[in-house]
Amino acid sequence: MSKVGRNDPCLCGSGQKYKKCCMAKELEARAQDVHAVQINQGIKKAFAGQQFESIDDAQVFAEHKIQQHNDTAQAELGGFSPSQLYTLLHAPIEEQELIQWQPNISNTYLERSPILSIFISVKAYLKDNHAKATARGNLPAALVKYVLADFKKLLSEQEIETGYSRINKEDDFRELSCARFIFEQAGLLRKNKGRFVLTLKAQNMPEGEVFKLLFITYIEKYSWASEDLYPEADFFQAATWYSLVTLNRLHGKPVDKDKFAEDFVRVFPMILNEFQDDHYRSAAVQAMSAYTVRMVDRFWQLFGLVKLEGEIFTKGYQKTIIIQPLLKQVFTFKG
C-alpha cells in the first residue's frame, strides 16, 4: 500500500487533508507502540523465574511492574518518566506537575518581554490616538513607529542596525505583526468601524495576567508554520511544557541551539515522519531547524525567555541559547 501524503485526502473519509486529520494521531500511536514494547520487554524479564500461586497474584505483580516502569525516569525520554512525559505533552499548565505559573509575576521583569512591551506601547498609543486600519487591515504607520521606538529600548545597537533600522510598516516588523494577531486572538484588540480599539478586558487586565493569556494564545491559536515553508508539525506546540522544563534543567547554562534540538529529536524521533529528505538536507536536519526556529527564535525570544548570542558574520551567529531571568520569574519548576 502506498504511503499517504501530508496533503492527500485522509483515508478515514473525513474529507480533510491527512495532515489536518489523522496524521498527529498516528504519530502519537507510533510513540505509544514503542512504549508498549518497552513495557512488555520489562515485564517479560521481571516474570522470568517467578512463581505465583494464582492468576490474581500474577496480575498484581504485573501491575506493580507497569507502574514502576511508568514512574521511573529514563534517559531515552530526556530524563523523564513515561508518566511525567505524558503529562508534559497532554495536560494544560494548571494540571502540570513539573511546571506552573508563578503566583506573583513582577512587572519589573515583564517589561523586558518583547511581546508585553509591544502590548504596553499599543495600549498607551490607543489611549490618546485613533488607529485607522490600512487598506490591508494592518496597523497604521504612526502606531508602528510609536511601538518601534519603545521596542528598540530592549535591543542592542547591533540588533537595531541588523534588523530594525528600516521599519516603516507593520509587515516590516515581524514581532509587531505576530503580536497584533495574538492580541486579536486573545480578545484584547479588535477593529471597530475600521479602527483598532482595545477591549475592556485589555484595559482592565493586570500585566501578569496579560502575559499568561498571550502565552497560552500563542501555543493554542497561532499557526507556527505560517512563517516558514516547513511542514506544520503541530507536535512542536504540544511539546511546549516539555521543552520549557528541559530548558530549565540546564540550570542557566548556555547551550548550543543545534544540541538542544538534537536532544529533542532523539526523545521524539517520530517527528521525523513529518519531514522528508531533499537534495540539500536530511529530514532530521530539517526537523531540528524547524524546531529551533519556531520554539526558540520566534516563540521564546518574543516572550523574553531567552536571548540568542554568537558573533555576527560567523557560523555561530545567534547559535547559543542564553536563558533570561524572566523564565524563573514567570514559571516555577519542580524536579
ZALUMTOR-125229 format. One record per residue (C-alpha): residue number from 1; residue in three letters; chain; x, y, z. Coordinates in steps of 0.5 Angstrom, whole numbers, plus 500, padded with zeros to 3 digits. Example, Ala and Ser with C-alpha at 12.3 -4.5 7.8 and 13.67 -1.06 7.14 Angstrom:
// residues 2
<1 "ALA" "A" <525 491 516>>
<2 "SER" "A" <527 498 514>>
// end
This chain:
// residues 335
<1 "MET" "A" <500 500 500>>
<2 "SER" "A" <503 507 498>>
<3 "LYS" "A" <504 512 503>>
<4 "VAL" "A" <499 517 505>>
<5 "GLY" "A" <502 524 503>>
<6 "ARG" "A" <501 530 508>>
<7 "ASN" "A" <496 534 503>>
<8 "ASP" "A" <493 528 501>>
<9 "PRO" "A" <485 526 503>>
<10 "CYS" "A" <485 523 510>>
<11 "LEU" "A" <484 515 509>>
<12 "CYS" "A" <479 516 515>>
<13 "GLY" "A" <474 519 510>>
<14 "SER" "A" <473 526 514>>
<15 "GLY" "A" <474 530 507>>
<16 "GLN" "A" <480 534 511>>
<17 "LYS" "A" <487 533 509>>
<18 "TYR" "A" <491 528 512>>
<19 "LYS" "A" <496 533 516>>
<20 "LYS" "A" <490 536 519>>
<21 "CYS" "A" <486 530 521>>
<22 "CYS" "A" <489 523 523>>
<23 "MET" "A" <497 525 522>>
<24 "ALA" "A" <498 527 529>>
<25 "LYS" "A" <494 521 532>>
<26 "GLU" "A" <498 516 528>>
<27 "LEU" "A" <505 520 530>>
<28 "GLU" "A" <502 519 538>>
<29 "ALA" "A" <500 512 537>>
<30 "ARG" "A" <507 510 534>>
<31 "ALA" "A" <510 513 540>>
<32 "GLN" "A" <505 509 545>>
<33 "ASP" "A" <507 503 541>>
<34 "VAL" "A" <515 504 543>>
<35 "HIS" "A" <513 505 550>>
<36 "ALA" "A" <508 499 550>>
<37 "VAL" "A" <514 494 547>>
<38 "GLN" "A" <519 497 553>>
<39 "ILE" "A" <514 495 558>>
<40 "ASN" "A" <513 488 555>>
<41 "GLN" "A" <520 487 555>>
<42 "GLY" "A" <521 489 562>>
<43 "ILE" "A" <515 485 565>>
<44 "LYS" "A" <518 479 561>>
<45 "LYS" "A" <524 480 564>>
<46 "ALA" "A" <521 481 571>>
<47 "PHE" "A" <517 475 570>>
<48 "ALA" "A" <523 470 569>>
<49 "GLY" "A" <524 465 575>>
<50 "GLN" "A" <518 468 578>>
<51 "GLN" "A" <513 463 581>>
<52 "PHE" "A" <505 465 583>>
<53 "GLU" "A" <500 462 587>>
<54 "SER" "A" <494 465 583>>
<55 "ILE" "A" <493 469 577>>
<56 "ASP" "A" <491 475 581>>
<57 "ASP" "A" <498 475 584>>
<58 "ALA" "A" <501 475 577>>
<59 "GLN" "A" <496 481 575>>
<60 "VAL" "A" <498 485 582>>
<61 "PHE" "A" <506 483 580>>
<62 "ALA" "A" <505 486 573>>
<63 "GLU" "A" <501 492 575>>
<64 "HIS" "A" <506 494 580>>
<65 "LYS" "A" <512 493 575>>
<66 "ILE" "A" <508 497 570>>
<67 "GLN" "A" <507 503 575>>
<68 "GLN" "A" <514 502 577>>
<69 "HIS" "A" <516 503 570>>
<70 "ASN" "A" <512 509 569>>
<71 "ASP" "A" <515 512 575>>
<72 "THR" "A" <522 511 573>>
<73 "ALA" "A" <526 517 570>>
<74 "GLN" "A" <529 514 563>>
<75 "ALA" "A" <535 517 559>>
<76 "GLU" "A" <532 516 553>>
<77 "LEU" "A" <526 520 555>>
<78 "GLY" "A" <530 526 556>>
<79 "GLY" "A" <531 524 564>>
<80 "PHE" "A" <523 524 565>>
<81 "SER" "A" <519 518 567>>
<82 "PRO" "A" <513 516 562>>
<83 "SER" "A" <508 519 567>>
<84 "GLN" "A" <512 525 567>>
<85 "LEU" "A" <513 526 559>>
<86 "TYR" "A" <505 524 558>>
<87 "THR" "A" <503 530 563>>
<88 "LEU" "A" <508 535 560>>
<89 "LEU" "A" <505 533 553>>
<90 "HIS" "A" <498 533 554>>
<91 "ALA" "A" <496 537 560>>
<92 "PRO" "A" <494 544 561>>
<93 "ILE" "A" <499 548 565>>
<94 "GLU" "A" <494 548 571>>
<95 "GLU" "A" <495 540 571>>
<96 "GLN" "A" <503 540 570>>
<97 "GLU" "A" <507 537 576>>
<98 "LEU" "A" <514 540 574>>
<99 "ILE" "A" <512 547 571>>
<100 "GLN" "A" <507 552 574>>
<101 "TRP" "A" <506 559 573>>
<102 "GLN" "A" <509 564 579>>
<103 "PRO" "A" <503 566 584>>
<104 "ASN" "A" <506 573 583>>
<105 "ILE" "A" <510 576 577>>
<106 "SER" "A" <514 582 578>>
<107 "ASN" "A" <512 588 573>>
<108 "THR" "A" <520 590 573>>
<109 "TYR" "A" <522 583 569>>
<110 "LEU" "A" <516 583 565>>
<111 "GLU" "A" <518 590 562>>
<112 "ARG" "A" <524 586 559>>
<113 "SER" "A" <519 582 555>>
<114 "PRO" "A" <518 584 548>>
<115 "ILE" "A" <511 582 547>>
<116 "LEU" "A" <509 585 553>>
<117 "SER" "A" <513 591 551>>
<118 "ILE" "A" <509 592 545>>
<119 "PHE" "A" <502 591 548>>
<120 "ILE" "A" <504 596 553>>
<121 "SER" "A" <506 601 548>>
<122 "VAL" "A" <500 599 544>>
<123 "LYS" "A" <495 601 550>>
<124 "ALA" "A" <499 607 551>>
<125 "TYR" "A" <498 610 544>>
<126 "LEU" "A" <491 608 543>>
<127 "LYS" "A" <489 611 550>>
<128 "ASP" "A" <490 618 546>>
<129 "ASN" "A" <490 617 539>>
<130 "HIS" "A" <486 614 534>>
<131 "ALA" "A" <489 608 530>>
<132 "LYS" "A" <485 607 523>>
<133 "ALA" "A" <487 600 520>>
<134 "THR" "A" <491 601 513>>
<135 "ALA" "A" <488 598 507>>
<136 "ARG" "A" <491 591 508>>
<137 "GLY" "A" <488 591 515>>
<138 "ASN" "A" <494 593 518>>
<139 "LEU" "A" <496 597 524>>
<140 "PRO" "A" <498 605 521>>
<141 "ALA" "A" <505 607 520>>
<142 "ALA" "A" <504 612 526>>
<143 "LEU" "A" <503 607 531>>
<144 "VAL" "A" <508 602 528>>
<145 "LYS" "A" <514 608 529>>
<146 "TYR" "A" <511 609 536>>
<147 "VAL" "A" <512 602 538>>
<148 "LEU" "A" <518 601 535>>
<149 "ALA" "A" <521 607 539>>
<150 "ASP" "A" <520 603 545>>
<151 "PHE" "A" <522 597 543>>
<152 "LYS" "A" <529 599 541>>
<153 "LYS" "A" <530 600 548>>
<154 "LEU" "A" <530 593 549>>
<155 "LEU" "A" <535 592 544>>
<156 "SER" "A" <543 593 543>>
<157 "GLU" "A" <546 597 538>>
<158 "GLN" "A" <548 591 534>>
<159 "GLU" "A" <541 589 534>>
<160 "ILE" "A" <538 595 532>>
<161 "GLU" "A" <543 596 526>>
<162 "THR" "A" <542 589 523>>
<163 "GLY" "A" <534 588 524>>
<164 "TYR" "A" <531 594 526>>
<165 "SER" "A" <533 600 522>>
<166 "ARG" "A" <529 600 516>>
<167 "ILE" "A" <522 599 519>>
<168 "ASN" "A" <516 603 516>>
<169 "LYS" "A" <510 599 516>>
<170 "GLU" "A" <507 593 520>>
<171 "ASP" "A" <510 588 515>>
<172 "ASP" "A" <517 590 516>>
<173 "PHE" "A" <516 589 524>>
<174 "ARG" "A" <516 581 525>>
<175 "GLU" "A" <515 582 532>>
<176 "LEU" "A" <509 587 532>>
<177 "SER" "A" <505 583 526>>
<178 "CYS" "A" <505 577 530>>
<179 "ALA" "A" <504 581 537>>
<180 "ARG" "A" <498 584 533>>
<181 "PHE" "A" <495 577 531>>
<182 "ILE" "A" <496 574 538>>
<183 "PHE" "A" <492 581 541>>
<184 "GLU" "A" <486 580 537>>
<185 "GLN" "A" <486 572 538>>
<186 "ALA" "A" <487 573 546>>
<187 "GLY" "A" <481 578 546>>
<188 "LEU" "A" <485 584 547>>
<189 "LEU" "A" <485 588 541>>
<190 "ARG" "A" <479 589 535>>
<191 "LYS" "A" <477 593 530>>
<192 "ASN" "A" <471 598 531>>
<193 "LYS" "A" <469 602 524>>
<194 "GLY" "A" <476 601 521>>
<195 "ARG" "A" <480 603 527>>
<196 "PHE" "A" <484 599 532>>
<197 "VAL" "A" <481 599 539>>
<198 "LEU" "A" <483 596 546>>
<199 "THR" "A" <477 591 549>>
<200 "LEU" "A" <475 592 556>>
<201 "LYS" "A" <479 586 558>>
<202 "ALA" "A" <485 589 555>>
<203 "GLN" "A" <484 596 559>>
<204 "ASN" "A" <483 592 566>>
<205 "MET" "A" <487 586 566>>
<206 "PRO" "A" <494 586 570>>
<207 "GLU" "A" <500 586 566>>
<208 "GLY" "A" <502 579 569>>
<209 "GLU" "A" <495 576 567>>
<210 "VAL" "A" <496 579 560>>
<211 "PHE" "A" <503 576 559>>
<212 "LYS" "A" <500 569 561>>
<213 "LEU" "A" <494 570 556>>
<214 "LEU" "A" <498 572 551>>
<215 "PHE" "A" <503 566 552>>
<216 "ILE" "A" <497 561 552>>
<217 "THR" "A" <494 564 546>>
<218 "TYR" "A" <501 563 542>>
<219 "ILE" "A" <501 556 544>>
<220 "GLU" "A" <494 554 542>>
<221 "LYS" "A" <492 559 537>>
<222 "TYR" "A" <498 562 533>>
<223 "SER" "A" <500 558 527>>
<224 "TRP" "A" <507 556 528>>
<225 "ALA" "A" <508 554 521>>
<226 "SER" "A" <505 561 518>>
<227 "GLU" "A" <512 564 518>>
<228 "ASP" "A" <516 559 514>>
<229 "LEU" "A" <516 553 509>>
<230 "TYR" "A" <517 547 514>>
<231 "PRO" "A" <511 542 515>>
<232 "GLU" "A" <506 544 520>>
<233 "ALA" "A" <509 539 525>>
<234 "ASP" "A" <504 541 531>>
<235 "PHE" "A" <507 537 536>>
<236 "PHE" "A" <512 542 537>>
<237 "GLN" "A" <507 546 540>>
<238 "ALA" "A" <504 540 544>>
<239 "ALA" "A" <512 540 547>>
<240 "THR" "A" <512 547 550>>
<241 "TRP" "A" <512 545 557>>
<242 "TYR" "A" <517 539 556>>
<243 "SER" "A" <521 544 552>>
<244 "LEU" "A" <521 549 558>>
<245 "VAL" "A" <522 544 563>>
<246 "THR" "A" <528 541 559>>
<247 "LEU" "A" <531 549 558>>
<248 "ASN" "A" <530 550 566>>
<249 "ARG" "A" <534 543 567>>
<250 "LEU" "A" <540 547 564>>
<251 "HIS" "A" <541 551 571>>
<252 "GLY" "A" <542 557 567>>
<253 "LYS" "A" <548 555 563>>
<254 "PRO" "A" <548 557 556>>
<255 "VAL" "A" <547 551 551>>
<256 "ASP" "A" <548 551 543>>
<257 "LYS" "A" <542 551 539>>
<258 "ASP" "A" <543 545 535>>
<259 "LYS" "A" <545 541 541>>
<260 "PHE" "A" <538 543 544>>
<261 "ALA" "A" <535 541 538>>
<262 "GLU" "A" <539 534 537>>
<263 "ASP" "A" <536 532 544>>
<264 "PHE" "A" <529 534 543>>
<265 "VAL" "A" <529 530 536>>
<266 "ARG" "A" <533 524 540>>
<267 "VAL" "A" <527 524 545>>
<268 "PHE" "A" <522 524 540>>
<269 "PRO" "A" <524 521 533>>
<270 "MET" "A" <517 520 531>>
<271 "ILE" "A" <517 528 529>>
<272 "LEU" "A" <522 526 523>>
<273 "ASN" "A" <516 522 520>>
<274 "GLU" "A" <513 529 518>>
<275 "PHE" "A" <519 531 514>>
<276 "GLN" "A" <523 529 508>>
<277 "ASP" "A" <530 528 506>>
<278 "ASP" "A" <531 533 500>>
<279 "HIS" "A" <537 534 496>>
<280 "TYR" "A" <540 539 501>>
<281 "ARG" "A" <538 537 508>>
<282 "SER" "A" <536 531 511>>
<283 "ALA" "A" <529 530 515>>
<284 "ALA" "A" <533 530 522>>
<285 "VAL" "A" <536 537 520>>
<286 "GLN" "A" <530 540 517>>
<287 "ALA" "A" <526 538 524>>
<288 "MET" "A" <532 541 528>>
<289 "SER" "A" <532 547 524>>
<290 "ALA" "A" <524 548 525>>
<291 "TYR" "A" <524 546 532>>
<292 "THR" "A" <529 552 534>>
<293 "VAL" "A" <527 557 529>>
<294 "ARG" "A" <519 556 532>>
<295 "MET" "A" <521 555 539>>
<296 "VAL" "A" <527 559 541>>
<297 "ASP" "A" <528 564 535>>
<298 "ARG" "A" <521 566 535>>
<299 "PHE" "A" <517 564 541>>
<300 "TRP" "A" <522 564 547>>
<301 "GLN" "A" <525 571 544>>
<302 "LEU" "A" <519 574 543>>
<303 "PHE" "A" <516 573 550>>
<304 "GLY" "A" <523 574 553>>
<305 "LEU" "A" <525 568 556>>
<306 "VAL" "A" <532 567 552>>
<307 "LYS" "A" <536 571 548>>
<308 "LEU" "A" <541 568 542>>
<309 "GLU" "A" <548 570 542>>
<310 "GLY" "A" <554 569 537>>
<311 "GLU" "A" <559 573 533>>
<312 "ILE" "A" <556 576 527>>
<313 "PHE" "A" <558 574 520>>
<314 "THR" "A" <560 567 523>>
<315 "LYS" "A" <557 560 523>>
<316 "GLY" "A" <556 561 531>>
<317 "TYR" "A" <552 568 530>>
<318 "GLN" "A" <546 567 534>>
<319 "LYS" "A" <547 560 536>>
<320 "THR" "A" <548 560 543>>
<321 "ILE" "A" <541 560 548>>
<322 "ILE" "A" <542 565 554>>
<323 "ILE" "A" <537 564 559>>
<324 "GLN" "A" <534 570 561>>
<325 "PRO" "A" <532 572 569>>
<326 "LEU" "A" <524 572 566>>
<327 "LEU" "A" <524 565 566>>
<328 "LYS" "A" <524 564 573>>
<329 "GLN" "A" <520 570 575>>
<330 "VAL" "A" <514 567 570>>
<331 "PHE" "A" <515 560 572>>
<332 "THR" "A" <516 556 578>>
<333 "PHE" "A" <519 549 577>>
<334 "LYS" "A" <520 542 581>>
<335 "GLY" "A" <525 537 580>>
// end
